[in-house]
């Protein structure tokens, strides 16, 4: 017997979407597959999401929030960190998380990479959250910058090779950590503490 679509929640649909993507892969997952996993009609899914694209965007947004932004927010709030070291810990955590999920949850990382290419609004919001964290860290840490938000955004883009999904194929290189250290050394020189 089909479950009532009245009690079906977006959270249940997103969880089923993640499971289905892990099982079949992003390219082969359909709304019908998600509906079958929930034992509902595909029309029940469409009552919550207008399209497959909207469903995948919602799943990606939740994945980013839980797997990337939440741990980064913890680093942002970490009172044991200060100044340049705090910015370094934040960017290093961002890169470490992306590398971890590229290896350990390939199917959902592939979903994130695909949606990143297709949903400028979602990715702009994601980048905005990260830039907001970095700006907050810089202001609290007394780091020298006439425009902390612009500096935070510049740090994000300067380190993109180490956290943007388009570069995931490079993360297996044995030199990647040394290359990150080299880039970080240049950034650190520009982040002198106010005297």
Rosetta blueprint (number, residue, H / E / L):
1 X L
2 X L
3 X L
4 X L
5 X L
6 X L
7 X L
8 X L
9 X L
10 X H
11 X H
12 X H
13 X H
14 X H
15 X H
16 X H
17 X H
18 X H
19 X H
20 X H
21 X H
22 X H
23 X H
24 X H
25 X L
26 X L
27 X L
28 X L
29 X L
30 X L
31 X H
32 X H
33 X H
34 X H
35 X H
36 X H
37 X H
38 X H
39 X L
40 X L
41 X L
42 X H
43 X H
44 X H
45 X H
46 X H
47 X L
48 X L
49 X L
50 X L
51 X L
52 X H
53 X H
54 X H
55 X H
56 X H
57 X H
58 X H
59 X H
60 X H
61 X H
62 X H
63 X H
64 X H
65 X H
66 X H
67 X H
68 X H
69 X H
70 X H
71 X H
72 X H
73 X H
74 X H
75 X H
76 X H
77 X H
78 X L
79 X L
80 X L
81 X L
82 X L
83 X H
84 X H
85 X H
86 X H
87 X H
88 X H
89 X H
90 X H
91 X H
92 X H
93 X H
94 X H
95 X H
96 X H
97 X H
98 X H
99 X H
100 X H
101 X H
102 X H
103 X H
104 X H
105 X L
106 X H
107 X H
108 X H
109 X H
110 X H
111 X H
112 X H
113 X H
114 X H
115 X H
116 X H
117 X H
118 X H
119 X L
120 X H
121 X H
122 X H
123 X H
124 X H
125 X H
126 X H
127 X H
128 X H
129 X H
130 X H
131 X H
132 X H
133 X H
134 X H
135 X H
136 X H
137 X H
138 X H
139 X H
140 X H
141 X L
142 X L
143 X E
144 X L
145 X L
146 X L
147 X L
148 X H
149 X H
150 X H
151 X H
152 X H
153 X H
154 X H
155 X H
156 X H
157 X H
158 X H
159 X L
160 X H
161 X H
162 X H
163 X L
164 X L
165 X H
166 X H
167 X H
168 X H
169 X H
170 X H
171 X H
172 X H
173 X L
174 X L
175 X L
176 X H
177 X H
178 X H
179 X H
180 X H
181 X H
182 X H
183 X H
184 X H
185 X H
186 X H
187 X H
188 X H
189 X H
190 X H
191 X L
192 X L
193 X E
194 X L
195 X L
